Amino acid sequence: VDSKGLVVKSRLESLREEKKRYAHEFSECKSFTDAVKTLKPTCIIGVSGQGGTFTKEIIQEMTKNNKNPIIFALSNPTSKAECSARQAYEWSDGNAIFASGSP
């Protein structure tokens, strides 16, 4: 997923060179939330520095599909973290496996 949605082959012409090898044959998802709902990942890793990216809706969606969703909110500083440990645990009913890059 990048800032424009899921990295798919239908976007190949507009992708930067370093992203092209990661493009898959899949329907386009316009948002991170849509990608989580469609792909049902077991783990999400945040390294974008976009604070709040891992919303309640996303964590709850992860929890529907995984007994213990893996949430890695690695961006620093804390204000740029995708979510906090408290949010991950509250929104997953205490079931998330969480790691952060912030103290």
N, C-alpha and C positions, 0 to 999 in steps of 0.2 A: 504494500500500500504506500502510495506517495500522496502529496498534497492534492492531487486531482482524482484520487480513488485507487481502485485495484489496478495493478500493473498487468495489463492483458495485451494479447497480440493485436487486438483491434486498434490499439493506441500506438502501435509500433512506430509509425511515422513521426509522431510528436514526442516520443520518449528520447531522453538523453542517452547517449551511447552506452554509458555504464549500466543503465537500467534494462536495456534491450534483452540481455541474456536471461533476465528473470521473468520476462513476460510469458504468460501461460494462455492457453486456449481456455477461456472462461468468459462468462457474461460479465459485462461491466458493472461495477459497483461504484456509485458516485460518492459514497461516504464511508468512513471507517466503521460506523454502526452497521451499515448495509453489508460490508465485507464480513464483519463478525457474525451477523445473522446468516449469511450465505455459506461461509466457509466453515463455521463452527470450530475455530481453533482451540487447542488445548492450552496454548500459551500465547500471551501477547507481551511484546518487549517494546518499551518506550525509550527512544533515544533521540527524539526530535527536538526537545526543549520547548515543546508546546504544552504549557501547563493546563491541566484539566482535561486532557484528551481522553483519558479513561473515565468515562462518565458512569453514573449509576446504571443507566440503561445498558451500557456495554458490559459492565461487571455482572449484572444480573443475567444478561444473555449468555455470558460465558458460564455462569453457574448452572443454567438450564442444561447445558450440554456436557458439563464436566463436574464430577463429584468434588474435585479440588482444582479449580482453575488456577493456572500459574500466571501471576501478574508481576511483571518486572518493570517498575517505573524508575528508570535509571537516570533520567535527566537531572542536572544540577543547575542552579541552586534549588532549594526546596520550592521556591515560587514557580519554577519551570517544570516541576515534577508532574507526570501525567495523572497521578492521583497519590493520595497519602496511604500509609498502612491502615490507618483507622477507616478510611473510606473503603478500601479493598475488603477488609474484614467485615465491616458493617453490611456492605452491599452484597456480600457473598454468604451471609449468615455464618461468618467465622470459618468458612471452608477454603478460602484462598490460600495459596502458597505465594508469599509476597517477598520481593526483594526490591531495595531502592538504592539509588546512587547518592541519596541525600541523608544527612544525619537525622 
